């Protein structure tokens, strides 16, 4: 009887810094995730997202719609995938909005394995 491996969890990343985006993609693929990337919130909103076994990672500062705004739109669309908002300088409003969107906040710089640990915890 052949063994069947479950599909790898997906991580969908919205990040406009091309170097950071590529490094996150590389790191998460090595850790066993399928990674989809986009450079802005509007593109994220246009994606056909999986229903499960996936995690959203959105940078707060994106061109056009912000990361938290994109996440709020997805929540209004009943997309309940686990989510992480990454940012350099979270203020009280962002912290509150992140909690209301049922997401986790991870501060940049992403110097440790914290992001991948949070993603694994969420999926």
C-alpha positions in Angstrom: 0.0 0.0 0.0 1.6 3.3 -1.0 2.1 5.9 1.7 0.3 9.1 1.2 1.8 12.4 2.4 -0.6 15.1 3.3 -0.3 18.2 1.2 2.2 20.8 2.5 0.5 23.8 4.2 0.4 27.0 2.1 1.7 30.4 3.1 0.4 33.4 1.2 2.8 36.4 1.6 2.0 40.0 0.7 5.2 42.0 1.0 6.4 44.9 -1.3 10.1 44.6 -0.4 11.3 42.3 -3.1 14.5 41.1 -1.3 12.5 40.4 1.9 9.8 38.6 0.0 12.3 36.4 -1.8 14.1 35.6 1.5 10.8 34.7 3.3 9.8 32.6 0.3 13.1 30.7 0.4 13.1 30.2 4.2 9.5 29.0 4.3 9.9 26.6 1.3 12.9 25.1 3.0 10.7 24.6 6.1 8.2 22.6 4.0 5.6 25.2 3.1 4.1 25.8 -0.4 4.5 29.6 -0.8 2.5 32.1 -2.9 3.8 35.6 -3.0 2.4 39.0 -4.1 3.7 42.5 -3.8 0.6 44.4 -2.7 -2.8 44.1 -1.0 -4.9 44.4 -4.1 -3.2 41.4 -5.6 -3.7 39.5 -2.4 -7.4 40.3 -2.6 -7.6 39.0 -6.2 -6.1 35.6 -5.3 -8.1 32.4 -5.2 -7.3 31.5 -1.6 -7.4 27.9 -0.2 -10.1 27.2 2.4 -7.7 25.5 4.9 -4.1 24.4 5.6 -2.9 27.9 4.8 -1.7 31.0 6.5 -1.7 34.6 5.4 1.4 36.8 6.1 0.8 40.4 5.3 3.2 43.3 5.6 1.4 46.3 7.1 3.1 48.9 4.9 2.1 48.0 1.3 1.5 50.3 -1.7 -2.2 51.1 -2.0 -4.2 49.2 0.6 -2.4 48.4 3.8 -1.8 44.9 5.1 -4.4 45.3 7.9 -6.9 46.8 5.5 -6.5 43.9 3.1 -6.9 41.5 6.0 -10.1 43.3 7.1 -11.5 43.0 3.6 -10.7 39.3 3.6 -12.4 38.8 7.0 -15.5 40.7 5.7 -15.5 38.1 2.8 -15.6 35.3 5.4 -12.0 34.3 4.8 -11.0 32.9 8.2 -7.5 31.6 7.4 -4.9 32.1 10.1 -3.0 35.4 9.5 0.1 37.2 10.6 0.7 40.9 10.2 4.4 41.9 10.0 5.5 45.5 10.7 8.4 47.5 12.0 6.6 49.9 14.3 3.2 48.7 15.6 1.1 51.3 17.4 -1.9 50.8 19.6 -4.4 51.1 16.8 -2.6 48.5 14.6 -2.4 46.1 17.6 -6.2 46.5 18.2 -7.1 46.0 14.6 -4.9 43.0 14.4 -6.6 41.4 17.4 -10.0 42.3 15.9 -9.0 40.6 12.7 -8.1 37.5 14.7 -4.4 37.7 13.5 -1.0 37.6 15.1 1.4 40.5 15.0 5.1 39.9 14.4 7.6 42.7 14.5 10.4 43.3 12.0 13.3 42.8 11.7 12.6 39.1 11.4 15.9 38.0 12.9 14.9 34.6 14.3 12.7 31.7 13.4 9.8 33.5 15.1 7.8 33.9 11.9 8.0 30.3 10.9 7.2 29.2 14.5 4.1 31.4 14.6 3.0 30.0 11.2 3.5 26.4 12.3 1.5 27.2 15.5 -1.3 28.7 13.4 -1.6 25.9 10.8 
